[in-house]
Amino acid sequence: MTEEAAVRIKDMLEKDEILSSGHRMCAGCAAPTIVKLMGMALRGPTVVCEATGCLEVATTIYPYTAWKIPWIHVAFENASAVASGVVEAYKVMHQKGRFEHEHVDVIAIGGDGGTFDIGFGSLSGMLERGHDVVYMVYDNGAYQNTGIQRSGATLPGQETTTSWAGKVSPGKEQRKKPIAEIVAAHKIPYVATVSPYHRRDFIQKFRKALEVEGPAFIHAISPCPRGWRSETGKSMELAKLAVETGIHPLYEVFDGEEYKMSGPSKRIKELTPIEDYMKPQGQFRHLFKDPQWEGFREQIQTWIKEDWELLKKKCGVE
Amino acid sequence: MTVAKDKISIEGLTGDAAIAHALKQCDLDVLAAYPITPQTIIVEDFQKFAADGEVQTAVIPVESEHSAMSACVGASATGARVATASASAGLALMWEILYCAASMRMPIVFTVANRALSAPINIHNDHSDGMGMRDSGFVQLYCQSSQEAYDTTIMAFKIAEDHDILLPVMVGIDGFILSHNVERVEMLPTDVVTDFLGIREPVQPLHPDKPITMGPLALTDYYFEFKEQQDRAIQEVPKIYKKVEKEFEKLTGRSYGMIEEYKTDDAEIIILAMSTMGGTAKAVADVLREKGEKVGVIRLKMFRPFPVEEICKAIGDAKAVMIFEKAMSFGAVTHPLAMEIRSALYEAENRPMVLDFVVGLGGRDVPPTTFVEGYEKTKKYLEKGEAPLYETLGVRK
């Protein structure tokens, strides 16, 4: 457990990659970047348990795999349960002298569908039981793998193939599930939100998540050019704008109680208007084309501002 | 060498408790389970053993049966010895992961107190849950007594973990009828069980030092090969089952076979049933034999893989086979057990008349008179030379 996290570029280049090139993720997808940043934080023996999703199907098309570290997938809604079994099995086999490592970092990964929705019960169970697992959600805001359907993580106003923008509909009408806060409410040791644009913040937080004893949760925003209908070269820019607009603020929660705003969010004097985030994405185009949705757009902005103010209060930021 | 009598401990145990005791002696690494009647005592008893430090097992009290089987797959993937227990709706909730467990070749032992499926919700025995998972790839063994439940649970690990098999095994007991019925059980000393089972030797475990990818995506070019291999593995089960039973018999003097035959040699009419109905059927056969009727019984223990040869041999030249089964396959030609038997007998030289009596759904009692009713009907059908494909007995119509 001695390997340092690679935070400086020089160290990052020297650290072993956990995901090889040649995987079949879409051009511009942020998920492989997120996995590689996660890899920069690793400290020793590690096993990944993954939920069904884009990342899973596109990195492990048999007989190939892009994963250089041990990896298991069983189904969509159960990554947390699988991880619970893996971590406890290692522990007990070590106690019985049948497994050499005293500790293995067990990481569960799911997309937003596998985390906010179908895998939520399994996640909550794992958190309540207190298994020493880091769960990371890469949140691309919809069921992108099956063709861009709405999830509990889809933003209001977002058009998906199950929340169409139409003559009488502005896309998804409901708000996004506040997953990080729901997870934090389980009073687990560590919760953090991250953006792949802020790599240093990402790696440091992931390392903290590995270091705490008990469950930890990382919520990563993961731009998806295919679903968001954005340019493939703009993903990191959107990951930055998600933070600046307050759509994906960066913060940590310790033991479910102590909220701490992270640097990139703390430095924000005034939120960037959500238009700046929405306009480069085709999935919000209707909100600007059809004047009847102007009110709804304002409503979304109000929601984001309210959430931001509330978060600042929780973090003790003026 | 049979274990000396003074080393054997004898207790009155319910089917559930007998299984819990067996699990305790199998040195489990992980047990992940969720409570559901009538299986719950297995988990409760095991948790008590854990609380008293009598087992060195990580017990994971999961939030659902779906997660129970999922945690079992994760744990089994690391090379651990793993078990779970469930019934009915809980088993149904596991359904998706049952297929994963089998296809990922995880030797999990799954003890089931067989119970009716909803709706209406009903906590009592039938075999709808077991029949519902019959195509999942699990080996299925149904027990008639608490002793058999104890013995089979121990043997199940040795069968599942055999390198020629590597498949999960379901051990079924009839909910309430056996799960809550106290019977005399002879238990082996733990060190004998330990020697019998040994420690699981995983073939390709999920290990941090040896990176492998487990549970990948396999499409049109490879999925079928996975299934081909899985099929080959389950076909190996009879061979390994016989080997394991032989070893077990050496220790205990007990063995059960894939089927149990009772007075079938000269039988003209054969009763074929599973689990506790086997006991009733044997008593009925005795009474009918006293009256000069040539009746025999086959109690099917192994439903998957289906022991075709043994069944055909046991049926021999009988004129009729009366199947008493506790599940329905709605809209099918017949119900699950009869479908298997009919298929098995298709190539037989002297095909007997096959009667399918569906009985006991939702725990409806199946008394000896139900068997006699079926027997009387069968004789009439034989005279007439024709019979319905199936009928229900013991139900208001």
Interface residues (C-beta under 8 A of the other chain):
Chain A: P45 T46 V47 C49 E56 V57 T60 I61 Y62 P63 T65 W67 K68 I69 P70 W71 I72 H73 V74 A75 E77 N78 S80 A81 V82 A83 S84 G85 V86 E88 A89 Y90 K91 V92 M93 Q95 K96 R98 F99 H101 V104 G121 S122 S124 G125 E128 R129
Chain B: D29 V30 A32 Q56 T57 A58 I60 P61 V62 E63 S64 H66 S67 A68 S70 A71 C72 V73 G74 A75 S76 A77 T78 G79 A80 V82 E96 I97 C100 M104 I199 L206 H207 P208 D209 K210 P211 I212 T213 M214 G215 P216 L217 A218 L219 Y222
